[in-house]
Amino acid sequence: MDAIVLSTALTALLANIGLGGGIFEHGVIDRAWPRKPEIVQPRKGGISRVRFWIPAHSAFELVLLVTLYLGWDHDGVRPALLVALAAHLAMRLWSAFDMIPKALAFEKAETVDEGAARAWTKRSLMRFPLALLTSIAALAAFAAASGVNPG
């Protein structure tokens, strides 16, 4: 198998793992924790979201950069990967400066205002279109590298 095909396949897989993690987090965890914050408080026996998100994002970002390097000369691959990179970067910057600090505050708080927690989960869901765009662009890069004509 060609290196660019394998690399774009891995990029698409990792992008979709992140998308799936976000869907799971919103559909399961975010529906429950505003009423019961200890669900997301590791020191109280709750889950540690960083155990998933740090490896998931780090692996995706590393593979995406390698794939971008390998696919730079492939006209159909490069634009799709640049879209994936831009969407992912926008989501990560938003997360780093807004969502993550607030999530960490909820994890450390002794008491959590349920209304504030629900507002956070609603705003967190607004990142979904960026994650979806990242995944679609990564899949488009894989299709281009594989010679699949999606039209």
DRENDO-1510 file (C-alpha; in Angstrom, 1 decimal, always signed):
<recs>
REC; n; res; u; v; w
REC; 1; MET; +0.0; +0.0; +0.0 .
REC; 2; ASP; +1.2; +3.5; -0.9 .
REC; 3; ALA; +2.5; +5.6; +2.1 .
REC; 4; ILE; +0.1; +8.5; +1.3 .
REC; 5; VAL; -2.9; +6.1; +1.2 .
REC; 6; LEU; -1.9; +4.5; +4.5 .
REC; 7; SER; -1.2; +7.9; +6.1 .
REC; 8; THR; -4.5; +9.5; +4.9 .
REC; 9; ALA; -6.3; +6.4; +6.1 .
REC; 10; LEU; -4.8; +6.7; +9.6 .
REC; 11; THR; -5.5; +10.5; +9.6 .
REC; 12; ALA; -9.1; +9.9; +8.7 .
REC; 13; LEU; -9.4; +7.1; +11.4 .
REC; 14; LEU; -8.0; +9.3; +14.1 .
REC; 15; ALA; -10.2; +12.3; +13.1 .
REC; 16; ASN; -13.2; +10.0; +13.3 .
REC; 17; ILE; -12.1; +8.7; +16.7 .
REC; 18; GLY; -12.1; +12.3; +17.9 .
REC; 19; LEU; -15.5; +12.9; +16.4 .
REC; 20; GLY; -16.8; +9.8; +18.0 .
REC; 21; GLY; -15.4; +10.8; +21.3 .
REC; 22; GLY; -17.1; +14.1; +21.1 .
REC; 23; ILE; -20.4; +12.5; +20.2 .
REC; 24; PHE; -20.1; +10.1; +23.1 .
REC; 25; GLU; -19.1; +12.9; +25.5 .
REC; 26; HIS; -22.0; +15.0; +24.6 .
REC; 27; GLY; -24.5; +12.2; +24.3 .
REC; 28; VAL; -23.6; +10.4; +27.5 .
REC; 29; ILE; -21.4; +12.4; +29.8 .
REC; 30; ASP; -22.6; +16.0; +29.2 .
REC; 31; ARG; -26.2; +14.9; +29.7 .
REC; 32; ALA; -25.5; +13.7; +33.3 .
REC; 33; TRP; -22.6; +15.6; +34.8 .
REC; 34; PRO; -24.3; +19.1; +35.3 .
REC; 35; ARG; -26.6; +17.4; +37.8 .
REC; 36; LYS; -23.9; +15.2; +39.3 .
REC; 37; PRO; -20.5; +17.0; +38.8 .
REC; 38; GLU; -18.5; +14.2; +40.5 .
REC; 39; ILE; -18.9; +12.3; +37.2 .
REC; 40; VAL; -16.2; +14.6; +35.7 .
REC; 41; GLN; -14.2; +15.1; +38.9 .
REC; 42; PRO; -11.4; +12.5; +39.0 .
REC; 43; ARG; -10.5; +13.2; +42.6 .
REC; 44; LYS; -14.0; +12.2; +43.5 .
REC; 45; GLY; -13.9; +9.0; +41.5 .
REC; 46; GLY; -15.2; +10.5; +38.3 .
REC; 47; ILE; -13.8; +10.1; +34.8 .
REC; 48; SER; -10.6; +11.8; +33.6 .
REC; 49; ARG; -11.4; +13.3; +30.2 .
REC; 50; VAL; -7.8; +14.2; +29.6 .
REC; 51; ARG; -6.9; +10.5; +29.5 .
REC; 52; PHE; -8.8; +10.2; +26.2 .
REC; 53; TRP; -8.5; +13.7; +24.8 .
REC; 54; ILE; -4.7; +14.3; +25.2 .
REC; 55; PRO; -3.7; +11.1; +23.4 .
REC; 56; ALA; -6.5; +11.4; +20.8 .
REC; 57; HIS; -5.6; +14.9; +19.8 .
REC; 58; SER; -1.9; +14.4; +20.1 .
REC; 59; ALA; -2.0; +11.3; +17.8 .
REC; 60; PHE; -4.3; +13.0; +15.3 .
REC; 61; GLU; -2.2; +16.2; +15.2 .
REC; 62; LEU; +1.1; +14.3; +14.7 .
REC; 63; VAL; -0.3; +12.0; +12.0 .
REC; 64; LEU; -2.0; +15.0; +10.3 .
REC; 65; LEU; +1.3; +16.9; +10.1 .
REC; 66; VAL; +3.1; +13.8; +8.7 .
REC; 67; THR; +0.3; +13.2; +6.2 .
REC; 68; LEU; +0.4; +16.8; +5.1 .
REC; 69; TYR; +4.1; +16.5; +4.5 .
REC; 70; LEU; +3.7; +13.2; +2.6 .
REC; 71; GLY; +0.7; +14.5; +0.6 .
REC; 72; TRP; +1.9; +18.0; -0.2 .
REC; 73; ASP; +2.6; +17.2; -3.8 .
REC; 74; HIS; -0.8; +15.5; -4.3 .
REC; 75; ASP; -3.2; +18.1; -5.6 .
REC; 76; GLY; -6.3; +16.3; -4.4 .
REC; 77; VAL; -4.9; +15.5; -1.0 .
REC; 78; ARG; -3.2; +18.8; +0.1 .
REC; 79; PRO; -6.4; +21.0; +0.0 .
REC; 80; ALA; -8.4; +18.5; +2.0 .
REC; 81; LEU; -5.7; +18.2; +4.6 .
REC; 82; LEU; -5.4; +21.9; +4.8 .
REC; 83; VAL; -9.1; +22.2; +5.5 .
REC; 84; ALA; -8.8; +19.5; +8.2 .
REC; 85; LEU; -5.9; +21.3; +9.7 .
REC; 86; ALA; -7.7; +24.7; +9.7 .
REC; 87; ALA; -10.9; +23.3; +11.2 .
REC; 88; HIS; -9.0; +21.3; +13.8 .
REC; 89; LEU; -6.8; +24.3; +14.7 .
REC; 90; ALA; -9.8; +26.5; +15.1 .
REC; 91; MET; -11.5; +24.0; +17.4 .
REC; 92; ARG; -8.3; +23.5; +19.5 .
REC; 93; LEU; -7.6; +27.2; +19.9 .
REC; 94; TRP; -11.2; +27.8; +21.0 .
REC; 95; SER; -10.9; +24.8; +23.4 .
REC; 96; ALA; -7.6; +25.9; +24.8 .
REC; 97; PHE; -8.6; +29.5; +25.5 .
REC; 98; ASP; -12.2; +29.0; +26.5 .
REC; 99; MET; -13.6; +25.5; +27.0 .
REC; 100; ILE; -10.7; +23.7; +28.7 .
REC; 101; PRO; -10.1; +26.3; +31.4 .
REC; 102; LYS; -13.8; +26.2; +32.3 .
REC; 103; ALA; -13.9; +22.4; +32.2 .
REC; 104; LEU; -10.9; +22.2; +34.6 .
REC; 105; ALA; -12.6; +24.7; +36.9 .
REC; 106; PHE; -15.7; +22.4; +37.0 .
REC; 107; GLU; -13.5; +19.4; +37.7 .
REC; 108; LYS; -11.8; +21.2; +40.7 .
REC; 109; ALA; -14.8; +23.0; +42.1 .
REC; 110; GLU; -16.4; +21.8; +45.4 .
REC; 111; THR; -19.8; +23.0; +44.2 .
REC; 112; VAL; -20.9; +23.5; +40.6 .
REC; 113; ASP; -23.8; +25.7; +39.5 .
REC; 114; GLU; -26.0; +23.4; +37.3 .
REC; 115; GLY; -27.0; +26.3; +35.1 .
REC; 116; ALA; -23.4; +27.2; +34.4 .
REC; 117; ALA; -22.6; +23.6; +33.7 .
REC; 118; ARG; -25.5; +23.2; +31.3 .
REC; 119; ALA; -24.4; +26.4; +29.5 .
REC; 120; TRP; -20.9; +25.0; +29.2 .
REC; 121; THR; -22.2; +21.8; +27.7 .
REC; 122; LYS; -24.3; +23.7; +25.1 .
REC; 123; ARG; -21.4; +25.8; +24.1 .
REC; 124; SER; -19.2; +22.7; +23.9 .
REC; 125; LEU; -21.6; +21.2; +21.4 .
REC; 126; MET; -21.0; +24.2; +19.2 .
REC; 127; ARG; -17.5; +22.8; +18.5 .
REC; 128; PHE; -19.1; +19.7; +16.8 .
REC; 129; PRO; -19.3; +21.3; +13.3 .
REC; 130; LEU; -15.5; +21.9; +13.4 .
REC; 131; ALA; -14.9; +18.3; +14.4 .
REC; 132; LEU; -17.3; +17.1; +11.7 .
REC; 133; LEU; -15.5; +19.3; +9.1 .
REC; 134; THR; -12.2; +17.9; +10.2 .
REC; 135; SER; -13.4; +14.3; +9.8 .
REC; 136; ILE; -15.0; +15.0; +6.4 .
REC; 137; ALA; -11.9; +16.7; +5.1 .
REC; 138; ALA; -9.7; +13.8; +6.3 .
REC; 139; LEU; -12.0; +11.4; +4.6 .
REC; 140; ALA; -11.8; +13.5; +1.4 .
REC; 141; ALA; -8.0; +13.4; +1.6 .
REC; 142; PHE; -8.1; +9.6; +1.9 .
REC; 143; ALA; -10.5; +9.3; -1.0 .
REC; 144; ALA; -8.2; +11.5; -3.1 .
REC; 145; ALA; -5.1; +9.5; -2.1 .
REC; 146; SER; -6.9; +6.3; -2.9 .
REC; 147; GLY; -8.0; +7.5; -6.3 .
REC; 148; VAL; -11.7; +7.3; -5.3 .
REC; 149; ASN; -13.9; +9.7; -7.2 .
REC; 150; PRO; -16.6; +10.8; -4.7 .
REC; 151; GLY; -18.7; +12.5; -7.4 .
</recs>
